Amino acid sequence: MKKTLAFVSVGVCICLSGCVPHKQAYLQPNLPTAPEWHTGVAEQRQTQTTSAVSAAADTKWRDFYLDDKLRGLIALALKNNRDLRIAALNVEQAQAQYRLQRANLFPKVNATANTDSTHTPGETESTIIGYPVKSSTYTTYQVGGAVSSWELDFFGRLRSLTKQQQELYLASDLGRTNAQIALISSVANQYLTVGSDQDLLNLAQATLQSQKAAYDLARFSRDRGVKSDLDVNEALSQVQSAQVDVAKSSRQLNVDKNELEVLAGAPVPPDLLPNELLTDSALHDISAGLPSEVLLRRPDILEAEHNLKSAYANIAAARAAFFPQITLTSNAGTATAALTSLFGGGTAAWEFASQLSFPIFDAGARRANYTVARVQRDSYVAQYEKAIQAAFQEISDGLNGRVRLQEEEEAQQAEVKTLAETYRLSEARYKAGIDTYLNVLDAQRSLYAGQQSLINVRYSRLSNLVTLYKALGGGTQ
C-alpha cells in the first residue's frame, strides 16, 4: 500500500512538474565592500598603528581591558544586566521552537485504552421472530497504540520547516552573543565617561581653589591701595563661574554613575568606580585585519546570514507545498468482549489508513505563498548586505579615529602647555604692574578651556578604542 501511494504521487508530480517552481539553492552574497578599510590615513601611518599583537575577535575581553576595576564591573554586568538576560531567554525560546518543529518529522504514538458499551432495550414482542426479547448490554474492551496523521515527508516540506527553525535558533544565539559584546562595550564606555566626569570635576575644583586664591590676593591688594575694586569684581566673577562649573560637573557625574548602575544591573560597589580617566596601559592594542576576515566573523553579520538561510529553507517549504501530501493513520492492539481475556490469544486487532492529497485548485494560494517566501529572502539578502556595509563603515571610522584622535590629543597637549606658559607670564606681568588683570583672566580662561578639551579628547580616543574593539568582533568569549 505504501509503495503504491508513493508511485501514484510520483506520477502526479511528473504530470504537474511544469507547475512546480525551480529549487532555490543557498548562495552566500558577495561582500558589498572594498577589499581595504577606508581610513583616510596614509598607508605607512596606518600600518604602524594596526600591526598589533592579535586580532580583536581572538582577544578575550579580560585580555583587552586590563584595569581590575573595569573587569570587575563588566563581570557584574554580565551576571545581572536585564537586556542580556532577555537575550538569553530568547535563545531558549528559539531552541524550544526548533525542537517543536523537529518533532513533526517523527510519528506521534499514543497509548489508548477504551471501552464501548451498547444497551438494547427489551420489547413486548419481536416483530421478526414473534416472541418477547429481554433487554441486553454488550461491552467491548480495547487497548493498544495509535499513530494519527503522520505525514510522510517525501518532498522535504517538514525538513525545510525544521531547517528554518534551526537557522532562526542559531541566529538568536548569535544575537545573544552580539548583545553581550554590545553590553561589554557600553559598560566600558560608560566607565570612561564616569572617569572623564571625575577628571572634569577635579579640574573644576582645582580651578575654583585657584580662583579663590586670586580673589583673596586681589582683595588684599585693594585694601592696601595697590589694586582697584574692578580687579576684585573681576576675580570674584571668576570664582562664581568656577562654582557653577563645579556644580555642573557634580551633577553630570551623578547622572553618569546612575547610568552605569543600570548597565551593571545591580548596585555598583564604590571600589569599582573610577577615580580618574583610564590610562593608555589599561587597554590592550589590537589588529584590524582584512575586511574579508573580520566582517564574516562578526556575530551580527553571522546572525544576518543565518536569518538569510532560514529564508531559503522557507522557500523550500513553500516549494514542497506544490507536491502531494501523504499521511498515515494506524492503530494496533487487542480487543475482546471480556475484560479477563483482553490479553488472551486471538484478540489482536489493527487498523491502517493512508491518505494522499493534492490541491487541484487553490486560487493561487500556493503560488502567492511561494512569492512571499522569495520576497522575504530578497529582503534578508538586503539586510545582510546592509549589515556588512554598516560594519565596514564602523570599523573604518574606528581605524581613522585611532590615528586622528592620537594626533589631536598630541596637538591639544602642546596647546595646553603653551597656554600654561602664557598664563604664567600674564600673571607675572600683572604682579609686576605691567599688564591689567583682564589679561590674566583671559589667559586663565583659555588655559581652563584647553585643559577641559584635553580631557574630552583623551576620553574620545579611549572610547574610540573601545568601540573599535567591539566593531572588530572582540568580546565574544
MARLO-576071 format. One record per residue (C-alpha): x, y, z; residue in three letters. Coordinates in steps of 0.5 Angstrom, whole numbers, padded with zeros to 4 digits, always signed. Example, Ala and Ser with C-alpha at 12.3 -4.5 7.8 and 13.67 -1.06 7.14 Angstrom:
% MARLO-576071
+0025-0009+0016ALA +0027-0002+0014SER 
END
This chain:
% MARLO-576071
+0000+0000+0000MET +0005+0005+0002LYS +0009+0004-0004LYS +0003+0004-0009THR +0002+0011-0006LEU +0009+0013-0007ALA +0009+0011-0014PHE +0002+0015-0015VAL +0005+0021-0012SER +0011+0021-0016VAL +0006+0020-0023GLY +0002+0026-0021VAL +0008+0030-0019CYS +0011+0028-0026ILE +0005+0030-0030CYS +0005+0037-0026LEU +0012+0038-0026SER +0011+0045-0030GLY +0007+0048-0024CYS +0013+0047-0019VAL +0018+0053-0018PRO +0025+0051-0019HIS +0029+0049-0013LYS +0033+0055-0010GLN +0040+0053-0007ALA +0043+0058-0002TYR +0048+0063-0004LEU +0053+0067+0000GLN +0052+0074-0002PRO +0059+0077-0004ASN +0062+0083+0000LEU +0059+0089-0002PRO +0065+0093+0001THR +0072+0095-0002ALA +0078+0090+0000PRO +0081+0095+0004GLU +0079+0099+0010TRP +0077+0107+0008HIS +0081+0110+0014THR +0083+0116+0011GLY +0090+0115+0014VAL +0097+0115+0010ALA +0099+0107+0009GLU +0105+0108+0013GLN +0102+0111+0019ARG +0096+0106+0018GLN +0101+0100+0018THR +0105+0103+0024GLN +0098+0103+0028THR +0095+0097+0026THR +0101+0092+0027SER +0099+0090+0034ALA +0099+0083+0038VAL +0093+0080+0036SER +0086+0080+0032ALA +0080+0083+0036ALA +0076+0077+0035ALA +0081+0073+0038ASP +0083+0077+0044THR +0078+0076+0050LYS +0075+0082+0054TRP +0079+0080+0060ARG +0086+0081+0056ASP +0084+0087+0053PHE +0081+0091+0059TYR +0087+0091+0064LEU +0084+0095+0069ASP +0082+0091+0075ASP +0076+0096+0077LYS +0073+0095+0070LEU +0074+0088+0069ARG +0070+0087+0076GLY +0065+0092+0073LEU +0064+0088+0067ILE +0063+0082+0070ALA +0058+0085+0075LEU +0054+0087+0069ALA +0055+0080+0065LEU +0052+0077+0071LYS +0046+0082+0072ASN +0044+0086+0066ASN +0037+0085+0064ARG +0038+0086+0057ASP +0043+0081+0057LEU +0038+0076+0061ARG +0032+0077+0056ILE +0037+0076+0050ALA +0039+0069+0053ALA +0031+0068+0055LEU +0030+0069+0047ASN +0035+0064+0045VAL +0032+0059+0050GLU +0025+0060+0047GLN +0028+0059+0040ALA +0031+0053+0042GLN +0024+0050+0044ALA +0021+0053+0038GLN +0026+0049+0034TYR +0025+0042+0038ARG +0018+0043+0037LEU +0018+0044+0029GLN +0023+0038+0029ARG +0018+0033+0033ALA +0014+0033+0027ASN +0019+0029+0023LEU +0017+0023+0027PHE +0011+0020+0029PRO +0007+0021+0035LYS +0005+0015+0038VAL +0000+0015+0044ASN -0003+0009+0048ALA -0010+0008+0048THR -0015+0004+0053ALA -0022+0005+0052ASN -0029+0001+0053THR -0035+0001+0049ASP -0042-0001+0052SER -0048-0002+0048THR -0055-0003+0051HIS -0061-0006+0048THR -0068-0004+0051PRO -0073-0010+0052GLY -0079-0011+0047GLU -0086-0014+0049THR -0086-0018+0042GLU -0081-0018+0037SER -0083-0016+0030THR -0078-0021+0027ILE -0078-0028+0031ILE -0085-0027+0034GLY -0083-0027+0042TYR -0081-0022+0047PRO -0074-0020+0048VAL -0070-0018+0054LYS -0066-0012+0055SER -0059-0013+0054SER -0052-0010+0055THR -0046-0011+0050TYR -0039-0009+0052THR -0032-0009+0049THR -0025-0007+0052TYR -0019-0005+0047GLN -0012-0003+0049VAL -0007-0001+0044GLY -0002+0004+0041GLY -0004+0009+0036ALA -0001+0014+0030VAL -0005+0019+0028SER -0004+0023+0022SER +0004+0022+0021TRP +0006+0026+0015GLU +0011+0022+0010LEU +0016+0028+0009ASP +0018+0025+0002PHE +0019+0032-0001PHE +0022+0036+0005GLY +0017+0040+0007ARG +0018+0039+0014LEU +0025+0038+0014ARG +0025+0045+0011SER +0021+0048+0016LEU +0026+0045+0021THR +0032+0048+0018LYS +0028+0054+0018GLN +0027+0054+0026GLN +0034+0051+0027GLN +0037+0057+0023GLU +0033+0062+0027LEU +0035+0059+0033TYR +0043+0060+0031LEU +0041+0067+0029ALA +0038+0068+0036SER +0044+0065+0040ASP +0049+0070+0036LEU +0044+0075+0037GLY +0045+0074+0045ARG +0053+0074+0043THR +0052+0081+0040ASN +0048+0083+0046ALA +0054+0081+0050GLN +0059+0085+0046ILE +0055+0091+0046ALA +0054+0091+0053LEU +0061+0090+0055ILE +0063+0096+0050SER +0057+0100+0054SER +0060+0099+0061VAL +0067+0100+0058ALA +0065+0107+0055ASN +0060+0109+0061GLN +0066+0107+0066TYR +0071+0112+0061LEU +0065+0117+0062THR +0065+0117+0069VAL +0072+0117+0069GLY +0072+0124+0065SER +0067+0127+0069ASP +0071+0126+0075GLN +0077+0129+0072ASP +0073+0135+0070LEU +0070+0135+0077LEU +0077+0135+0080ASN +0080+0141+0075LEU +0074+0145+0076ALA +0075+0144+0084GLN +0083+0146+0083ALA +0081+0152+0079THR +0076+0154+0084LEU +0081+0154+0089GLN +0086+0158+0085SER +0081+0163+0083GLN +0079+0164+0091LYS +0087+0165+0092ALA +0087+0170+0086ALA +0081+0173+0089TYR +0084+0174+0096ASP +0090+0177+0093LEU +0086+0182+0090ALA +0082+0184+0096ARG +0089+0184+0100PHE +0092+0189+0094SER +0086+0193+0094ARG +0086+0194+0102ASP +0093+0197+0101ARG +0091+0201+0095GLY +0095+0197+0090VAL +0089+0195+0086LYS +0082+0197+0085SER +0075+0195+0086ASP +0075+0193+0079LEU +0080+0188+0080ASP +0077+0185+0086VAL +0070+0184+0082ASN +0073+0181+0076GLU +0077+0176+0081ALA +0070+0175+0084LEU +0066+0173+0078SER +0072+0168+0076GLN +0070+0165+0083VAL +0063+0165+0082GLN +0064+0162+0075SER +0068+0156+0078ALA +0063+0155+0083GLN +0058+0154+0077VAL +0063+0149+0074ASP +0064+0145+0080VAL +0056+0144+0081ALA +0055+0143+0074LYS +0061+0137+0074SER +0058+0134+0080SER +0051+0134+0077ARG +0054+0130+0071GLN +0058+0126+0075LEU +0052+0123+0079ASN +0048+0122+0073VAL +0053+0118+0069ASP +0054+0114+0075LYS +0047+0112+0075ASN +0047+0110+0068GLU +0053+0106+0070LEU +0049+0102+0075GLU +0043+0101+0070VAL +0048+0098+0066LEU +0051+0094+0071ALA +0044+0091+0073GLY +0046+0092+0081ALA +0049+0097+0086PRO +0056+0098+0084VAL +0061+0098+0090PRO +0064+0104+0091PRO +0071+0101+0090ASP +0069+0099+0083LEU +0068+0107+0081LEU +0074+0110+0077PRO +0078+0116+0081ASN +0080+0119+0074GLU +0080+0117+0067LEU +0084+0111+0065LEU +0091+0111+0062THR +0093+0108+0056ASP +0096+0102+0059SER +0089+0100+0061ALA +0087+0098+0054LEU +0091+0093+0050HIS +0092+0094+0043ASP +0089+0090+0037ILE +0090+0089+0030SER +0085+0091+0025ALA +0086+0085+0020GLY +0083+0085+0013LEU +0075+0086+0011PRO +0074+0079+0009SER +0077+0076+0015GLU +0074+0081+0020VAL +0067+0082+0017LEU +0065+0075+0016LEU +0067+0073+0024ARG +0062+0079+0027ARG +0056+0076+0031PRO +0051+0081+0028ASP +0053+0079+0021ILE +0053+0072+0022LEU +0046+0073+0025GLU +0044+0076+0019ALA +0047+0070+0015GLU +0043+0065+0019HIS +0037+0069+0018ASN +0038+0069+0011LEU +0039+0062+0011LYS +0032+0061+0014SER +0029+0065+0009ALA +0032+0060+0004TYR +0029+0054+0008ALA +0022+0057+0008ASN +0023+0058+0000ILE +0024+0050+0000ALA +0018+0049+0005ALA +0014+0053+0000ALA +0016+0050-0006ARG +0014+0043-0003ALA +0007+0045-0002ALA +0007+0044-0009PHE +0007+0037-0009PHE +0003+0031-0006PRO +0002+0031+0002GLN +0002+0024+0004ILE -0001+0022+0012THR -0001+0015+0015LEU -0006+0013+0021THR -0006+0007+0025SER -0008+0003+0031ASN -0006-0004+0033ALA -0007-0007+0040GLY -0012-0012+0043THR -0020-0012+0043ALA -0025-0017+0047THR -0032-0017+0050ALA -0029-0020+0056ALA -0024-0016+0061LEU -0021-0022+0063THR -0019-0025+0057SER -0016-0018+0054LEU -0009-0020+0053PHE -0011-0027+0051GLY -0010-0031+0044GLY -0014-0029+0038GLY -0015-0022+0041THR -0011-0018+0036ALA -0014-0012+0033ALA -0011-0007+0028TRP -0013-0001+0023GLU -0009+0002+0018PHE -0011+0008+0013ALA -0007+0012+0009SER -0009+0019+0005GLN -0006+0022-0001LEU -0008+0030-0002SER -0006+0034-0008PHE -0009+0041-0008PRO -0012+0042-0015ILE -0015+0049-0015PHE -0013+0054-0009ASP -0014+0061-0013ALA -0006+0062-0013GLY -0005+0061-0005ALA +0001+0056-0006ARG +0004+0061-0012ARG +0003+0067-0007ALA +0006+0064-0001ASN +0012+0062-0005TYR +0013+0069-0008THR +0012+0072-0001VAL +0018+0067+0001ALA +0022+0069-0004ARG +0021+0077-0003VAL +0023+0075+0004GLN +0029+0072+0002ARG +0031+0078-0002ASP +0030+0083+0004SER +0034+0078+0008TYR +0040+0079+0003VAL +0039+0087+0003ALA +0039+0086+0011GLN +0045+0082+0010TYR +0049+0087+0006GLU +0047+0093+0010LYS +0050+0090+0016ALA +0056+0089+0012ILE +0057+0096+0010GLN +0055+0099+0017ALA +0060+0094+0020ALA +0065+0096+0014PHE +0064+0104+0016GLN +0064+0103+0023GLU +0071+0100+0023ILE +0074+0104+0018SER +0072+0110+0022ASP +0075+0107+0028GLY +0081+0106+0025LEU +0081+0113+0023ASN +0080+0115+0030GLY +0085+0111+0033ARG +0090+0115+0029VAL +0087+0122+0028ARG +0085+0123+0035LEU +0092+0121+0037GLN +0094+0127+0033GLU +0089+0131+0036GLU +0091+0129+0043GLU +0098+0131+0042GLU +0097+0138+0039ALA +0092+0139+0045GLN +0097+0137+0050GLN +0102+0142+0046ALA +0097+0148+0046GLU +0096+0147+0054VAL +0103+0147+0055LYS +0103+0154+0051THR +0097+0156+0055LEU +0100+0155+0062ALA +0106+0159+0060GLU +0102+0164+0057THR +0098+0164+0064TYR +0105+0164+0068ARG +0107+0170+0064LEU +0101+0174+0064SER +0101+0173+0072GLU +0108+0175+0073ALA +0107+0182+0069ARG +0101+0183+0073TYR +0104+0182+0079LYS +0110+0187+0076ALA +0105+0192+0075GLY +0106+0192+0067ILE +0099+0189+0065ASP +0092+0189+0067THR +0088+0184+0071TYR +0084+0183+0065LEU +0090+0180+0061ASN +0091+0175+0067VAL +0083+0173+0067LEU +0084+0172+0059ASP +0090+0167+0060ALA +0087+0163+0066GLN +0080+0162+0062ARG +0084+0160+0056SER +0088+0155+0060LEU +0082+0152+0063TYR +0078+0151+0057ALA +0084+0148+0054GLY +0085+0143+0060GLN +0078+0141+0059GLN +0079+0140+0052SER +0085+0136+0053LEU +0080+0131+0058ILE +0075+0131+0053ASN +0080+0129+0047VAL +0083+0124+0051ARG +0076+0121+0053TYR +0074+0121+0046SER +0081+0117+0044ARG +0080+0112+0049LEU +0072+0111+0048SER +0074+0110+0040ASN +0079+0104+0042LEU +0073+0101+0046VAL +0068+0102+0040THR +0074+0099+0035LEU +0075+0093+0039TYR +0067+0092+0039LYS +0067+0093+0032ALA +0072+0088+0030LEU +0068+0083+0034GLY +0072+0083+0040GLY +0069+0081+0047GLY +0065+0074+0045THR +0069+0070+0050GLN 
END
